[in-house]
């Protein structure tokens, strides 16, 4: 598959061209350069795919296609899932899950094997310079809910066109918490409530509630646009 071939060749430019702009897949490349796909599915340092299996689910009209299988690295076997746009054939998500993915995002806590713990910590620091909201999402969402949801949160924040104006008017922690709650709710992540997320970011729950309409007007989150 082209994406895994480009990743094994450390061809960052090609990987960027293969990802939907402002998507979780693009966020993984932004964070980790050419290692983004490997980090997204839980491969360890210096682990590279040696072989893979794949099968593609033909989507219904308007839905993304899903290609899933296993990567063999010589040290272990890792499940993976690519969600991609039919027609343009661009990857929107690179996930550590195998099998069929439903509308909601499976919890990373369901993962077993070496990939599971890596979804919540032990990752290298991002290569990209992170703004104050992105830093807080990385520090808080990752250990709380895992890398797949964190990539969705970052993708949502990074596609807001007037982020600088929002940062000038609101606390970074409040913005990060509101994004985390909104994206987590849309993903179906258990326990991601206004109160729990506000406690995680050490802010008042009223802050996430008041910022939600402001951010929703920009993001227009929906079943077809969960980040």
N, C-alpha and C positions, 0 to 999 in steps of 0.2 A: 504494500500500500504506500502511496506517495508520501503521506505524512510521516510514517515511521521511517521510511527511507531517508527523508530530509532530516529527521531528527538524528538518525544514526550518523549522518554525514555532517552534523552540526551546521546545517545550512539555515541560519536564522532568517535570512531574507526570503527564502522559499517558504519557510514555515509561516511567516507573516502573511504571505500572499495566499496561503491555504486556509486562513482563518477568517471568519466573518468579523468585520470591524466591530469594536465595542462589545465583544462577546466574552464569555468566560475562557474560551480557548485562546483568544487574543490576549486576555489578561495573564494567562499562564506563560505565554511567550514574553510578554512585557516584564514579568517578574523574574523569569529564570532564563531568558534568551533561548538558545537551542535546546536546553535541558528541560524546557517547560513541559513537553509531553511526558517525559519520564517522571518528573516530579508529580504531575497531575494524576498518574496512575499508581504511584507509590514505589517506583524503583529506587533502590538504594544508590549511594554514591558510587560512581564508576561502573554501574550496571548498565548494560546495553542490550537491547533485544537481539537475539540470535535467530529466532524463528517466530512465526506467529500463525494463528488460525483466525479465520474471520467468517462471519455470516451477516448478511444485511436484511433487515426487515423493511419491506416496501411499505411506505407510509400511506395513510389516507390523504386526500387532497388537502393541501395547506399545512400539513404536519411535516416536521423534519424527519429525515431518514435516520435509521440507527444501524450502525455496524459494530458488532461486538465479537469478542473472542478472547484468546489468551496469548500473552507474550512469554516466550521462554528466554531466559537470560543466561543460563548456565548455572546460576545460583538459586533460581526459583522460577515459579510459574505465577504470572500475574494476570488477572482478568482486566479487561479494558472495554470501554464503550465510547464510540465517537457518534455524536449527533451532528448532522450536517444538512445543509440546505440543498434540496433537490434543484436541479437546473444549473445553479452556479457552482455546486459541489464544493462549498466552503464549510469547514468545521466550525460549529458553534460551541461545542463542549467536548472536552476530553476527560472521561470519567473513569474511576477505578472499579466500576461495577460490570458484571457480565450479565448476559441474558437480556430480556426485554425490559425496557424502561417505561414506566407508566407516566402519566402527565406530571406527577410530583416527583421531586428529587429524593431518591433513597437516602437514608441517613448513613453517614460514613461509619457510624458505630456498628453497622451490620457487617462490616468487613472483617475477615479473619486473615491470619497469616501476617507476614511482615509488612504488607501495605497498610494494614489497619492503624497501628500506632503512628506511622509516618503522616497520616492525614491530620494529626493533631499536634505534631511537634517534631523536633529533630530535623527540620528542613533547613537548608542553607538560607542565609539572609538574602532577600531579593536583590537582584542586580540593579533594578530601577530605583531612581530617587522617588520617594513616596511623599505626597503632600500630607498635611496634618490629619485629614480624614482617613486617607488610605493607611497611614501608619496605625491609627487606632483600630481600623478594621482588621489589619494584619495581626495586631497584638491581642485583640479580644475575640474576634469571630473564629480565628483558627483553632485555639485550644478549646473553645466552647462548642463549636459545631463542625469543625473539620474543613479541609481544603476545598472540597466541591462547593460548599455554600459560600466560603470566603471568596472564591473566584467569582461567583455570581454577584456578591456584594460589591466587589471592586469594579466589575464590569458595569454595574448600575451607576456607581458614583462617577466613573470615568466617562460615561456618555452624557453627563449633564454639561451643557454648554456654558453655563454661567456659574461654574463652581467657585470661581474667585469671588464673585459678588456674594454668593451664599456664605462663604468663609468670612467675608468682611462683616456680615450681619449676624452670624450665629456661631456658637461654640463648636469647634471640631468634634468634641465628644458627643454633643447632641445630634449633629448631622450623621455621624457614624452610627450612633445607636438607632436613629430613625431608619436609616438605610438597612441596617442589620435586621430590624424588626419587620420591615416591609418585605424584604426579599425572603427572609426566613418563613414568614407567614405564607407567602405565595408558593414556596417550595414544599410546604407541609411539614416543616421541621417541628417536632414536638417541643413544647415548652418555650418557644420564642414568643413571648408576650411583651406588652409594653412594660409591665412591672419588672419582669426578669431581665430584660435587656437594659432597662434603665439602671438596675442595681449593678449589672456587669460593668457599665460605663460610669457608674457613680454620678448619675444625674437624676433629676426628677422625672417621673414617668410622664408628667404633663408636657415635658419638652418633646418627647417623641410623638405624643398625640398631636401637639400643635404643629409640628413640622411635617407630619404625614401628608396633609392636603397640599402643602407647598411643594413637596418632592413628587407627589403623585401627579401633579399638574405637568411636571417636566418629564417624568419617566413613563407615565401611562402604563403601569404594570397591569398585566392581564394574563390569561392562560397562554396566549400565544407570545407574550413578551414578559417572561418571569424575572427578568433582570433589567 
